[in-house]
């Protein structure tokens, strides 16, 4: 069960299976095979590879794999936390139910604002892929509140 396994264990298993040249990293060709095994189209390889190759050196290391796997696990947990009906996605009503169950501090984002941050295709549903895309684009997740990363305050 991937959701209950440590990201480092999963990363090691991925490296063992897909690192065909024994370089202790995944190159773009190896990555294409990996994502193909998950049903992702070959024409999406370059974009996904760029997301995972954090330092843009042309390889995905074990550390980069762990970070990406951790992000996937985090996104899956967020969907699970909000999607109480088990649909595989959440919508504004699910977010509102979570807000109603645990009222936030004044000024906290509304359900509609949270949806606007994460519903990238504007179909009224937020799924794991949208959360991952948003997180890779610089979004953040703090507790049950999701949103964009705020810039760090400037020091005097």
Backbone as ProteinMPNN parsed JSONL, in Angstrom:
{"seq_chain_A": "XXXXXXXXXXXXXXXXXXXXXXXXXXXXXXXXXXXXXXXXXXXXXXXXXXXXXXXXXXXXXXXXXXXXXXXXXXXXXXXXXXXXXXXXXXXXXXXXXXXXXXXXXXXXXXXXXXXXXXXXXXXXXXXXXXXXXXXXXXXXXXXXXXXXXXXXXXXX", "coords_chain_A": {"N_chain_A": [[0.849, -1.178, 0.0], [0.957, 1.919, -1.101], [0.326, 4.402, 0.057], [0.81, 3.984, 2.716], [3.438, 3.458, 2.95], [6.834, 4.358, 3.541], [8.281, 7.174, 1.948], [10.986, 7.039, 1.219], [11.452, 4.292, 1.042], [9.81, 3.609, -1.088], [11.01, 5.161, -3.103], [13.507, 3.894, -3.264], [12.698, 1.415, -4.248], [11.663, 2.185, -6.728], [13.977, 3.176, -7.96], [15.433, 0.768, -8.053], [13.922, -0.686, -9.862], [13.675, 0.92, -12.215], [16.097, 2.192, -12.847], [17.938, 1.596, -15.212], [20.552, 1.835, -16.183], [22.125, 1.634, -13.965], [22.946, 3.944, -12.533], [22.275, 5.104, -10.192], [20.3, 6.971, -10.38], [17.52, 8.366, -12.213], [17.196, 8.705, -15.621], [15.867, 10.661, -18.393], [14.848, 8.884, -20.35], [14.518, 6.518, -18.894], [12.668, 7.492, -17.086], [10.517, 7.99, -18.77], [9.667, 5.4, -19.294], [8.901, 4.658, -16.713], [6.717, 6.486, -16.112], [5.064, 5.76, -18.185], [4.306, 3.215, -17.405], [2.468, 3.905, -15.55], [0.397, 4.791, -17.013], [0.582, 7.316, -18.131], [0.768, 9.586, -20.773], [3.276, 9.46, -23.316], [4.015, 11.885, -24.486], [3.929, 13.622, -22.413], [6.132, 13.299, -20.924], [8.499, 15.001, -20.832], [7.608, 17.349, -19.494], [6.755, 16.344, -16.994], [9.164, 15.2, -16.175], [10.772, 17.46, -15.883], [9.507, 18.621, -13.693], [10.116, 16.773, -11.65], [12.911, 16.642, -11.693], [14.54, 18.362, -9.808], [16.916, 19.937, -9.582], [17.525, 20.345, -12.183], [19.477, 18.856, -13.591], [19.365, 16.852, -15.412], [18.931, 14.325, -14.445], [17.065, 12.293, -12.152], [17.417, 12.031, -8.862], [17.669, 9.819, -5.981], [16.895, 11.351, -3.755], [15.378, 13.348, -4.989], [13.362, 11.751, -6.045], [12.219, 10.828, -3.621], [11.209, 13.265, -2.609], [9.305, 13.921, -4.579], [7.587, 11.696, -4.403], [6.74, 11.969, -1.785], [5.285, 14.329, -2.098], [3.219, 13.425, -3.766], [2.003, 11.593, -2.033], [1.171, 13.366, -0.049], [-0.666, 14.939, -1.5], [-2.563, 12.973, -2.143], [-3.462, 12.381, 0.423], [-4.648, 14.798, 1.171], [-6.779, 14.936, -0.667], [-8.174, 12.659, 0.183], [-8.796, 13.438, 2.826], [-10.609, 15.558, 2.443], [-12.512, 14.484, 0.689], [-14.963, 12.932, 1.645], [-16.917, 11.228, 0.715], [-15.652, 9.44, -0.913], [-15.157, 9.831, -3.681], [-12.9, 10.326, -5.148], [-12.052, 12.83, -5.641], [-12.446, 16.269, -4.579], [-14.87, 18.854, -3.933], [-16.275, 22.206, -3.833], [-18.329, 22.016, -1.969], [-17.457, 19.921, -0.329], [-15.189, 21.124, 0.795], [-16.41, 23.235, 2.128], [-17.896, 21.795, 4.018], [-15.806, 20.794, 5.577], [-14.788, 23.189, 6.577], [-17.026, 24.079, 8.021], [-17.105, 22.115, 9.981], [-14.846, 22.63, 11.428], [-14.443, 25.521, 12.324], [-12.641, 28.226, 10.94], [-10.135, 30.761, 11.74], [-10.981, 34.291, 11.791], [-10.856, 35.87, 8.61], [-9.675, 33.817, 7.269], [-9.21, 31.797, 4.301], [-12.017, 31.34, 2.117], [-14.245, 28.626, 1.181], [-14.707, 28.812, -1.553], [-12.499, 30.349, -2.369], [-10.381, 28.604, -1.78], [-11.004, 26.553, -3.568], [-10.603, 27.952, -5.969], [-7.822, 28.234, -5.925], [-6.923, 25.609, -6.332], [-8.466, 24.19, -8.261], [-7.567, 23.644, -11.138], [-8.425, 23.142, -13.765], [-10.9, 24.216, -13.782], [-13.246, 22.687, -13.472], [-14.827, 22.257, -11.316], [-14.025, 20.289, -9.616], [-11.46, 18.972, -7.569], [-8.679, 17.086, -7.994], [-6.143, 14.557, -7.327], [-4.073, 14.915, -9.21], [-4.324, 17.648, -9.911], [-3.74, 18.835, -7.443], [-1.073, 18.018, -7.094], [0.133, 19.272, -9.308], [-0.351, 21.944, -8.61], [1.12, 22.093, -6.216], [3.718, 21.624, -7.171], [3.937, 23.916, -8.646], [4.375, 25.811, -6.791], [2.568, 26.057, -4.751], [1.307, 25.762, -1.398], [0.723, 23.79, 1.531], [-0.818, 23.98, 4.514], [-1.559, 22.487, 7.34], [-4.961, 21.954, 7.341], [-5.451, 23.848, 5.525], [-5.158, 25.067, 2.299], [-3.223, 26.719, -0.193], [-1.636, 29.426, -1.946], [1.879, 29.986, -1.92], [3.128, 32.383, 0.243], [5.159, 35.26, -0.206], [8.337, 35.525, 1.414], [8.847, 37.622, 4.264], [10.541, 40.73, 3.898], [13.779, 41.382, 5.148], [15.026, 43.819, 7.432]], "CA_chain_A": [[0.0, 0.0, 0.0], [1.85, 3.065, -1.297], [0.008, 5.489, 0.978], [1.292, 3.658, 4.057], [4.874, 3.162, 2.884], [7.754, 5.472, 3.635], [8.692, 7.661, 0.625], [12.346, 6.556, 0.93], [11.321, 2.887, 0.635], [9.234, 3.619, -2.439], [12.047, 5.694, -3.996], [14.503, 2.836, -3.462], [12.09, 0.404, -5.123], [11.581, 2.784, -8.067], [15.337, 3.156, -8.504], [15.801, -0.622, -8.344], [13.182, -1.171, -11.029], [13.757, 1.742, -13.428], [17.452, 2.682, -13.107], [18.458, 0.553, -16.092], [21.997, 1.971, -16.39], [22.763, 1.52, -12.646], [23.595, 5.219, -12.223], [21.672, 5.594, -8.946], [19.375, 8.048, -10.71], [16.624, 8.069, -13.336], [17.326, 9.671, -16.714], [14.567, 10.921, -19.019], [14.399, 7.665, -21.02], [14.029, 5.632, -17.834], [11.487, 8.128, -16.54], [9.429, 7.771, -19.73], [9.179, 4.039, -19.033], [8.223, 4.689, -15.414], [5.389, 7.11, -16.179], [4.259, 4.943, -19.093], [3.739, 2.127, -16.605], [1.352, 4.471, -14.793], [-0.616, 5.221, -17.967], [0.743, 8.718, -18.517], [1.165, 9.665, -22.176], [4.698, 9.714, -23.584], [4.248, 13.292, -24.808], [3.974, 14.383, -21.165], [7.366, 12.936, -20.218], [9.405, 16.131, -20.597], [7.047, 18.241, -18.472], [6.831, 15.667, -15.694], [10.577, 15.043, -15.835], [11.239, 18.766, -15.401], [8.977, 18.799, -12.337], [10.806, 15.892, -10.701], [14.349, 16.916, -11.723], [14.561, 19.616, -9.067], [18.105, 20.746, -9.856], [17.63, 20.443, -13.648], [20.762, 18.317, -14.054], [19.127, 15.785, -16.386], [18.666, 13.061, -13.761], [16.251, 12.355, -10.938], [18.124, 11.278, -7.83], [16.838, 9.227, -4.94], [16.328, 12.436, -2.947], [14.315, 13.974, -5.783], [12.258, 10.787, -6.052], [11.559, 10.874, -2.305], [10.448, 14.512, -2.524], [8.14, 13.799, -5.454], [6.686, 10.689, -3.838], [6.151, 12.604, -0.611], [4.282, 15.267, -2.58], [2.077, 12.631, -4.219], [1.328, 11.09, -0.836], [0.528, 14.511, 0.585], [-1.823, 15.286, -2.314], [-3.565, 11.919, -1.967], [-4.038, 12.527, 1.758], [-5.527, 15.966, 1.144], [-8.018, 14.528, -1.344], [-8.858, 11.733, 1.087], [-9.317, 14.187, 3.97], [-11.769, 16.359, 2.04], [-13.447, 13.662, -0.082], [-15.536, 11.974, 2.585], [-17.781, 10.29, -0.006], [-14.823, 8.505, -1.663], [-15.331, 10.063, -5.118], [-11.603, 10.459, -5.792], [-11.846, 14.256, -5.807], [-13.323, 17.045, -3.714], [-15.436, 20.055, -4.539], [-16.477, 23.312, -2.905], [-19.196, 21.551, -0.881], [-16.605, 19.157, 0.582], [-14.361, 22.084, 1.52], [-17.29, 23.957, 3.049], [-18.203, 20.884, 5.128], [-14.617, 20.769, 6.439], [-14.748, 24.489, 7.25], [-18.116, 24.095, 8.994], [-16.762, 21.194, 11.075], [-13.721, 23.192, 12.179], [-14.44, 26.929, 11.902], [-11.317, 28.86, 10.921], [-9.988, 32.107, 12.287], [-11.471, 35.329, 10.874], [-9.956, 36.215, 7.522], [-9.182, 32.61, 6.598], [-9.8, 31.653, 2.964], [-13.33, 30.702, 2.001], [-14.26, 27.407, 0.371], [-14.581, 29.219, -2.962], [-11.114, 30.772, -2.6], [-9.56, 27.396, -1.808], [-11.271, 25.904, -4.866], [-9.96, 28.735, -7.031], [-6.392, 27.94, -5.894], [-6.57, 24.238, -6.692], [-9.232, 23.64, -9.388], [-6.818, 24.2, -12.262], [-9.159, 23.056, -15.024], [-12.194, 24.877, -13.537], [-14.382, 21.777, -13.668], [-15.55, 22.129, -10.06], [-13.497, 19.141, -8.882], [-10.01, 18.992, -7.365], [-8.184, 15.717, -7.865], [-4.747, 14.424, -6.926], [-3.189, 15.498, -10.227], [-4.354, 19.107, -9.777], [-3.0, 19.192, -6.232], [0.36, 17.843, -7.356], [0.521, 20.348, -10.217], [-0.329, 23.178, -7.834], [2.236, 22.047, -5.276], [4.948, 21.825, -7.934], [3.97, 25.295, -9.139], [4.7, 26.727, -5.7], [1.525, 26.1, -3.737], [1.693, 25.221, -0.099], [-0.347, 23.2, 2.311], [-0.565, 24.196, 5.935], [-2.669, 21.853, 8.046], [-6.078, 21.693, 6.445], [-5.619, 25.008, 4.665], [-4.305, 25.008, 1.118], [-3.193, 27.987, -0.898], [-0.384, 29.758, -2.598], [2.96, 30.35, -1.025], [3.303, 33.821, 0.423], [6.581, 35.605, -0.215], [8.942, 35.733, 2.73], [8.979, 39.048, 4.571], [11.883, 41.286, 3.675], [14.445, 41.755, 6.4], [15.462, 45.235, 7.456]], "C_chain_A": [[0.898, 1.246, 0.0], [1.574, 4.188, -0.299], [0.534, 5.227, 2.384], [2.768, 3.295, 4.08], [5.666, 4.462, 2.971], [8.218, 5.865, 2.224], [10.08, 7.162, 0.249], [12.321, 5.103, 0.46], [10.792, 2.792, -0.79], [10.282, 4.096, -3.446], [13.105, 4.635, -4.285], [13.964, 1.757, -4.395], [11.99, 0.912, -6.559], [12.96, 2.773, -8.714], [15.74, 1.733, -8.897], [15.127, -1.117, -9.616], [13.495, -0.393, -12.307], [15.149, 2.286, -13.751], [18.205, 1.629, -13.933], [19.978, 0.64, -16.297], [22.787, 1.959, -15.074], [23.528, 2.785, -12.238], [23.136, 5.808, -10.886], [20.819, 6.834, -9.171], [18.548, 7.603, -11.917], [16.84, 9.137, -14.405], [15.958, 9.795, -17.404], [14.006, 9.691, -19.738], [13.817, 6.684, -20.005], [12.738, 6.175, -17.228], [10.285, 7.935, -17.457], [8.826, 6.377, -19.531], [8.374, 3.997, -17.733], [6.826, 5.293, -15.542], [4.479, 6.387, -17.163], [3.601, 3.785, -18.37], [2.565, 2.596, -15.754], [0.286, 5.07, -15.713], [-0.55, 6.684, -18.365], [1.333, 8.752, -19.917], [2.629, 10.059, -22.336], [4.973, 11.188, -23.871], [4.258, 14.184, -23.565], [5.273, 14.152, -20.393], [8.217, 14.15, -19.872], [8.887, 17.046, -19.49], [7.125, 17.607, -17.091], [8.285, 15.529, -15.24], [11.122, 16.352, -15.256], [10.738, 19.044, -13.984], [9.775, 18.006, -11.312], [12.296, 16.186, -10.613], [14.587, 18.3, -11.127], [15.747, 20.511, -9.401], [18.412, 20.862, -11.352], [18.968, 19.944, -14.185], [20.599, 17.152, -15.031], [18.929, 14.408, -15.771], [17.789, 13.32, -12.539], [16.915, 11.437, -9.921], [17.139, 10.643, -6.853], [16.171, 10.279, -4.079], [15.189, 13.129, -3.696], [13.113, 13.047, -5.9], [11.496, 10.828, -4.743], [10.692, 12.121, -2.182], [9.183, 14.442, -3.377], [7.113, 12.816, -4.915], [5.992, 11.248, -2.604], [5.042, 13.572, -1.028], [3.027, 14.534, -3.063], [1.292, 12.112, -3.021], [0.575, 12.205, -0.126], [-0.742, 14.888, -0.182], [-2.935, 14.248, -2.154], [-4.236, 12.02, -0.606], [-5.0, 13.708, 1.797], [-6.85, 15.601, 0.482], [-8.827, 13.62, -0.43], [-9.499, 12.467, 2.265], [-10.577, 14.968, 3.617], [-12.863, 15.524, 1.385], [-14.039, 12.561, 0.802], [-16.421, 10.935, 1.907], [-16.985, 9.294, -0.849], [-14.95, 8.623, -3.174], [-14.005, 10.065, -5.873], [-11.246, 11.908, -6.076], [-12.701, 14.979, -4.765], [-13.79, 18.286, -4.442], [-15.677, 21.093, -3.458], [-17.367, 22.892, -1.736], [-18.396, 20.743, 0.141], [-15.748, 20.099, 1.427], [-15.215, 22.834, 2.543], [-17.661, 23.09, 4.243], [-17.029, 20.822, 6.105], [-14.503, 22.077, 7.221], [-15.815, 24.549, 8.333], [-17.803, 23.221, 10.207], [-15.664, 21.748, 11.971], [-13.581, 24.66, 11.793], [-13.062, 27.571, 12.024], [-11.319, 30.211, 11.627], [-10.563, 33.118, 11.295], [-10.418, 35.663, 9.816], [-9.367, 35.022, 6.795], [-9.851, 32.495, 5.233], [-11.152, 30.952, 3.014], [-13.202, 29.423, 1.173], [-14.067, 27.756, -1.108], [-13.152, 29.658, -3.289], [-10.173, 29.564, -2.657], [-9.763, 26.657, -3.123], [-10.57, 26.641, -5.999], [-8.462, 28.469, -7.084], [-6.074, 26.606, -6.549], [-7.297, 23.672, -7.903], [-8.684, 24.199, -10.696], [-7.559, 24.146, -13.589], [-10.577, 23.616, -14.916], [-13.394, 23.978, -13.788], [-15.179, 21.536, -12.388], [-15.1, 20.957, -9.2], [-11.984, 19.305, -8.739], [-9.578, 17.553, -7.135], [-6.698, 15.733, -7.519], [-3.82, 15.103, -7.931], [-3.165, 17.025, -10.133], [-3.589, 19.563, -8.534], [-1.5, 19.082, -6.451], [0.871, 18.967, -8.254], [0.628, 21.665, -9.464], [0.825, 23.224, -6.849], [3.56, 22.252, -5.995], [5.072, 23.263, -8.433], [4.218, 26.302, -8.022], [3.607, 26.872, -4.674], [2.039, 25.531, -2.433], [0.479, 24.633, 0.578], [0.038, 23.36, 3.768], [-1.747, 23.638, 6.696], [-3.759, 21.512, 7.066], [-6.292, 22.833, 5.466], [-4.648, 24.931, 3.498], [-4.334, 26.356, 0.428], [-1.865, 28.228, -1.56], [0.651, 30.166, -1.566], [3.079, 31.866, -0.961], [4.779, 34.141, 0.37], [7.089, 35.838, 1.209], [9.052, 37.226, 2.999], [10.413, 39.517, 4.354], [12.493, 41.65, 5.013], [14.961, 43.176, 6.289], [16.953, 45.36, 7.451]], "O_chain_A": [[1.52, 1.566, 1.012], [2.508, 4.856, 0.145], [0.688, 6.166, 3.165], [3.291, 2.873, 5.111], [5.215, 5.518, 2.527], [8.513, 4.997, 1.402], [10.334, 6.886, -0.923], [13.087, 4.726, -0.426], [11.272, 1.991, -1.592], [10.429, 3.508, -4.517], [13.549, 4.495, -5.424], [14.697, 1.243, -5.239], [12.209, 0.152, -7.502], [13.099, 2.404, -9.88], [16.324, 1.525, -9.96], [15.719, -1.894, -10.366], [13.573, -0.991, -13.38], [15.353, 2.801, -14.851], [19.011, 0.868, -13.397], [20.62, -0.377, -16.558], [23.985, 2.242, -15.07], [24.619, 2.705, -11.672], [23.569, 6.895, -10.504], [20.639, 7.648, -8.266], [18.847, 6.593, -12.554], [16.689, 10.329, -14.137], [15.008, 9.106, -17.033], [12.793, 9.484, -19.731], [12.76, 6.095, -20.229], [11.828, 5.414, -16.897], [9.165, 7.739, -16.984], [7.608, 6.209, -19.595], [7.31, 3.382, -17.664], [5.848, 4.673, -15.122], [3.258, 6.396, -17.001], [2.47, 3.412, -18.682], [1.762, 1.785, -15.292], [-0.617, 5.768, -15.253], [-1.524, 7.232, -18.881], [2.287, 8.033, -20.213], [3.15, 10.885, -21.587], [6.046, 11.691, -23.538], [4.562, 15.373, -23.658], [5.485, 14.742, -19.334], [8.617, 14.306, -18.719], [9.662, 17.473, -18.633], [7.517, 18.263, -16.126], [8.596, 15.718, -14.064], [11.844, 16.346, -14.26], [11.453, 19.631, -13.172], [10.075, 18.508, -10.229], [12.892, 15.997, -9.553], [14.804, 19.276, -11.845], [15.591, 21.728, -9.494], [19.442, 21.414, -11.736], [19.529, 20.527, -15.113], [21.586, 16.535, -15.432], [18.776, 13.424, -16.496], [17.778, 14.415, -11.977], [16.966, 10.22, -10.103], [15.936, 10.902, -6.9], [15.008, 10.128, -3.705], [14.16, 13.458, -3.106], [11.971, 13.503, -5.859], [10.265, 10.86, -4.741], [9.562, 12.043, -1.701], [8.111, 14.86, -2.938], [5.91, 13.074, -4.964], [4.799, 11.027, -2.401], [3.989, 13.63, -0.393], [1.907, 14.972, -2.799], [0.063, 12.183, -2.997], [-0.544, 11.999, 0.346], [-1.783, 15.131, 0.429], [-4.109, 14.602, -2.044], [-5.436, 11.774, -0.483], [-6.066, 13.612, 2.405], [-7.918, 15.917, 1.006], [-10.037, 13.798, -0.289], [-10.622, 12.15, 2.657], [-11.513, 15.028, 4.414], [-14.042, 15.847, 1.528], [-13.648, 11.398, 0.703], [-16.652, 9.865, 2.47], [-17.574, 8.392, -1.444], [-14.86, 7.618, -3.88], [-13.973, 9.838, -7.082], [-10.22, 12.174, -6.701], [-13.574, 14.375, -4.143], [-13.193, 18.715, -5.43], [-15.323, 20.883, -2.298], [-17.174, 23.37, -0.619], [-18.629, 20.865, 1.344], [-15.599, 19.896, 2.632], [-14.795, 23.041, 3.681], [-17.735, 23.589, 5.366], [-17.231, 20.801, 7.32], [-14.156, 22.065, 8.402], [-15.549, 25.017, 9.44], [-18.189, 23.548, 11.329], [-15.563, 21.376, 13.14], [-12.694, 25.01, 11.014], [-12.403, 27.477, 13.06], [-12.358, 30.721, 12.046], [-10.628, 32.843, 10.097], [-9.226, 35.727, 10.116], [-8.64, 35.186, 5.815], [-10.939, 33.033, 5.027], [-11.388, 30.083, 3.854], [-12.171, 29.178, 0.546], [-13.342, 27.064, -1.823], [-12.651, 29.367, -4.375], [-9.271, 29.518, -3.493], [-8.799, 26.187, -3.726], [-10.004, 26.012, -6.893], [-7.878, 28.475, -8.167], [-5.067, 26.481, -7.246], [-6.786, 22.743, -8.528], [-9.264, 25.111, -11.286], [-7.354, 25.003, -14.449], [-11.363, 23.503, -15.857], [-14.434, 24.438, -14.259], [-16.096, 20.715, -12.369], [-15.716, 20.661, -8.176], [-11.309, 19.725, -9.679], [-10.043, 16.888, -6.21], [-6.08, 16.794, -7.43], [-2.88, 15.793, -7.537], [-2.102, 17.634, -10.261], [-2.874, 20.564, -8.575], [-0.742, 19.959, -6.037], [1.924, 19.546, -7.989], [1.583, 22.417, -9.654], [1.445, 24.271, -6.664], [4.431, 22.967, -5.501], [6.18, 23.766, -8.621], [4.268, 27.507, -8.27], [3.702, 27.732, -3.798], [3.091, 24.893, -2.389], [-0.658, 24.95, 0.229], [1.106, 22.918, 4.192], [-2.822, 24.238, 6.705], [-3.507, 20.848, 6.061], [-7.22, 22.789, 4.659], [-3.447, 24.749, 3.696], [-5.347, 27.055, 0.457], [-1.06, 27.309, -1.711], [0.318, 30.632, -0.477], [3.125, 32.541, -1.989], [5.588, 33.355, 0.863], [6.349, 36.291, 2.084], [9.316, 38.01, 2.087], [11.368, 38.781, 4.601], [11.812, 42.162, 5.902], [15.286, 43.664, 5.206], [17.48, 46.473, 7.469]]}, "name": "protein", "num_of_chains": 1, "seq": "XXXXXXXXXXXXXXXXXXXXXXXXXXXXXXXXXXXXXXXXXXXXXXXXXXXXXXXXXXXXXXXXXXXXXXXXXXXXXXXXXXXXXXXXXXXXXXXXXXXXXXXXXXXXXXXXXXXXXXXXXXXXXXXXXXXXXXXXXXXXXXXXXXXXXXXXXXXX"}
